[in-house]
Amino acid sequence: MLRLITKHKEYLEFRNPDLFLRTSHFNVPVIVSPFEFAVGITIGKKIGKAHIRNKLKRRIKAWFHQHKNELPSGFKLNLIALPGAGELNWTQLCEELNELTQRLS
């Protein structure tokens, strides 16, 4: 089951992650959590203007909703976008997110 992290209190848990994954456009602290798969998305102003940040956030959410049955349970992720992430097209974004979930499995 997929859940989006929205509470500030939950984001504070990522200060001491169990794992830390990196791709060329994302830093991803990971917490091992029983029974669920939760995703938080952090996109700062260095990524671009508001419409670019919102577009990236919508695309990330869409990818996770499309692949929610394939996601391994037991993890909480916080996707932190790095500069250049706003310029990714859909296929490049999908490749990076596929790589992340494969590393978790």
C-alpha positions, 0 to 999 in steps of 0.5 A: 500500500502506498502512502504519501508523507505530508506531516512535518513530524514524519519528515523529521524522522529522516534525520537519522535514516537507516539507508541513504540512496543516491541517483544523479538527480535525487538523494533518498534517505530511507527508513525501514518501516513495517507494513507500509511503503510511504513516500515524501517529496522534497523539492527546493527552490533551486530546482526551478520556478514554482511551475517546474517544481509542481510539474516534477512533484506531479510526475513523481506522484503519478509514477508511484501511483502507477507502480504501487503494486510493484513497490516493496513494503517496509520502507519510508522514502524521502525523495530530495530533488537535486538541481537538474531534476526539473529538466528531466523528461518523463522517461528519464524520471521513470528510469531513475525511479525504477533504479531506486526501487530496484535497489530497495528490493 
